[in-house]
Amino acid sequence: MAKKDDRSYVTIKCSECKKFTYTTPKNKKNTTEKLEIKKACPVCGKHTVFKESK
């Protein structure tokens, strides 16, 4: 029998322009704090920090 998956999808939003979002999986059991990932934002045209939003 398969083990229950603790991963869920969260939305991360650009911290500079706040116009572009990504969705990414997150393991809520191991990572309880909000995600902060540096990714490329096509609206800003540079790499920025993306923070988890609701």
PyMOL CGO cylinders between C-alpha atoms (Angstrom):
from pymol import cmd
from pymol.cgo import CYLINDER

trace = [
    CYLINDER, 0.00, 0.00, 0.00, 1.32, 3.43, -0.89, 0.3, 1, 1, 1, 1, 1, 1,
    CYLINDER, 1.32, 3.43, -0.89, 2.44, 5.85, 1.79, 0.3, 1, 1, 1, 1, 1, 1,
    CYLINDER, 2.44, 5.85, 1.79, 0.43, 9.07, 2.14, 0.3, 1, 1, 1, 1, 1, 1,
    CYLINDER, 0.43, 9.07, 2.14, 2.23, 11.99, 0.53, 0.3, 1, 1, 1, 1, 1, 1,
    CYLINDER, 2.23, 11.99, 0.53, 2.89, 15.02, 2.78, 0.3, 1, 1, 1, 1, 1, 1,
    CYLINDER, 2.89, 15.02, 2.78, 3.57, 17.30, -0.18, 0.3, 1, 1, 1, 1, 1, 1,
    CYLINDER, 3.57, 17.30, -0.18, 1.18, 20.02, -1.24, 0.3, 1, 1, 1, 1, 1, 1,
    CYLINDER, 1.18, 20.02, -1.24, 1.41, 22.76, -3.85, 0.3, 1, 1, 1, 1, 1, 1,
    CYLINDER, 1.41, 22.76, -3.85, 2.03, 26.33, -2.70, 0.3, 1, 1, 1, 1, 1, 1,
    CYLINDER, 2.03, 26.33, -2.70, 2.09, 29.60, -4.62, 0.3, 1, 1, 1, 1, 1, 1,
    CYLINDER, 2.09, 29.60, -4.62, 5.22, 31.75, -4.52, 0.3, 1, 1, 1, 1, 1, 1,
    CYLINDER, 5.22, 31.75, -4.52, 5.09, 35.41, -5.60, 0.3, 1, 1, 1, 1, 1, 1,
    CYLINDER, 5.09, 35.41, -5.60, 7.82, 37.82, -6.71, 0.3, 1, 1, 1, 1, 1, 1,
    CYLINDER, 7.82, 37.82, -6.71, 8.84, 40.04, -3.78, 0.3, 1, 1, 1, 1, 1, 1,
    CYLINDER, 8.84, 40.04, -3.78, 9.69, 43.03, -6.01, 0.3, 1, 1, 1, 1, 1, 1,
    CYLINDER, 9.69, 43.03, -6.01, 6.91, 43.43, -8.60, 0.3, 1, 1, 1, 1, 1, 1,
    CYLINDER, 6.91, 43.43, -8.60, 4.31, 41.13, -6.94, 0.3, 1, 1, 1, 1, 1, 1,
    CYLINDER, 4.31, 41.13, -6.94, 2.85, 40.41, -10.40, 0.3, 1, 1, 1, 1, 1, 1,
    CYLINDER, 2.85, 40.41, -10.40, 4.32, 37.00, -11.32, 0.3, 1, 1, 1, 1, 1, 1,
    CYLINDER, 4.32, 37.00, -11.32, 3.71, 33.72, -9.48, 0.3, 1, 1, 1, 1, 1, 1,
    CYLINDER, 3.71, 33.72, -9.48, 4.99, 30.15, -9.62, 0.3, 1, 1, 1, 1, 1, 1,
    CYLINDER, 4.99, 30.15, -9.62, 3.51, 27.02, -8.06, 0.3, 1, 1, 1, 1, 1, 1,
    CYLINDER, 3.51, 27.02, -8.06, 5.86, 24.54, -6.45, 0.3, 1, 1, 1, 1, 1, 1,
    CYLINDER, 5.86, 24.54, -6.45, 5.51, 21.46, -4.23, 0.3, 1, 1, 1, 1, 1, 1,
    CYLINDER, 5.51, 21.46, -4.23, 6.38, 21.77, -0.55, 0.3, 1, 1, 1, 1, 1, 1,
    CYLINDER, 6.38, 21.77, -0.55, 6.71, 19.09, 2.13, 0.3, 1, 1, 1, 1, 1, 1,
    CYLINDER, 6.71, 19.09, 2.13, 4.73, 20.64, 4.99, 0.3, 1, 1, 1, 1, 1, 1,
    CYLINDER, 4.73, 20.64, 4.99, 5.97, 18.07, 7.49, 0.3, 1, 1, 1, 1, 1, 1,
    CYLINDER, 5.97, 18.07, 7.49, 9.68, 18.91, 7.07, 0.3, 1, 1, 1, 1, 1, 1,
    CYLINDER, 9.68, 18.91, 7.07, 9.41, 22.57, 6.05, 0.3, 1, 1, 1, 1, 1, 1,
    CYLINDER, 9.41, 22.57, 6.05, 7.09, 24.40, 8.43, 0.3, 1, 1, 1, 1, 1, 1,
    CYLINDER, 7.09, 24.40, 8.43, 8.29, 27.95, 7.70, 0.3, 1, 1, 1, 1, 1, 1,
    CYLINDER, 8.29, 27.95, 7.70, 7.39, 29.88, 4.55, 0.3, 1, 1, 1, 1, 1, 1,
    CYLINDER, 7.39, 29.88, 4.55, 9.40, 29.18, 1.39, 0.3, 1, 1, 1, 1, 1, 1,
    CYLINDER, 9.40, 29.18, 1.39, 11.83, 31.73, -0.04, 0.3, 1, 1, 1, 1, 1, 1,
    CYLINDER, 11.83, 31.73, -0.04, 13.39, 30.78, -3.38, 0.3, 1, 1, 1, 1, 1, 1,
    CYLINDER, 13.39, 30.78, -3.38, 15.47, 32.89, -5.75, 0.3, 1, 1, 1, 1, 1, 1,
    CYLINDER, 15.47, 32.89, -5.75, 14.07, 32.47, -9.27, 0.3, 1, 1, 1, 1, 1, 1,
    CYLINDER, 14.07, 32.47, -9.27, 13.88, 34.38, -12.54, 0.3, 1, 1, 1, 1, 1, 1,
    CYLINDER, 13.88, 34.38, -12.54, 10.98, 36.80, -12.90, 0.3, 1, 1, 1, 1, 1, 1,
    CYLINDER, 10.98, 36.80, -12.90, 10.03, 37.52, -16.53, 0.3, 1, 1, 1, 1, 1, 1,
    CYLINDER, 10.03, 37.52, -16.53, 8.17, 40.71, -15.53, 0.3, 1, 1, 1, 1, 1, 1,
    CYLINDER, 8.17, 40.71, -15.53, 11.14, 42.25, -13.67, 0.3, 1, 1, 1, 1, 1, 1,
    CYLINDER, 11.14, 42.25, -13.67, 13.67, 40.80, -16.11, 0.3, 1, 1, 1, 1, 1, 1,
    CYLINDER, 13.67, 40.80, -16.11, 16.05, 39.57, -13.37, 0.3, 1, 1, 1, 1, 1, 1,
    CYLINDER, 16.05, 39.57, -13.37, 16.49, 37.01, -10.60, 0.3, 1, 1, 1, 1, 1, 1,
    CYLINDER, 16.49, 37.01, -10.60, 14.50, 37.96, -7.49, 0.3, 1, 1, 1, 1, 1, 1,
    CYLINDER, 14.50, 37.96, -7.49, 13.41, 36.35, -4.23, 0.3, 1, 1, 1, 1, 1, 1,
    CYLINDER, 13.41, 36.35, -4.23, 10.03, 34.65, -4.43, 0.3, 1, 1, 1, 1, 1, 1,
    CYLINDER, 10.03, 34.65, -4.43, 8.14, 34.26, -1.14, 0.3, 1, 1, 1, 1, 1, 1,
    CYLINDER, 8.14, 34.26, -1.14, 5.28, 31.91, -0.32, 0.3, 1, 1, 1, 1, 1, 1,
    CYLINDER, 5.28, 31.91, -0.32, 1.84, 33.52, -0.38, 0.3, 1, 1, 1, 1, 1, 1,
    CYLINDER, 1.84, 33.52, -0.38, -1.61, 32.23, 0.50, 0.3, 1, 1, 1, 1, 1, 1,
]
cmd.load_cgo(trace, "trace")
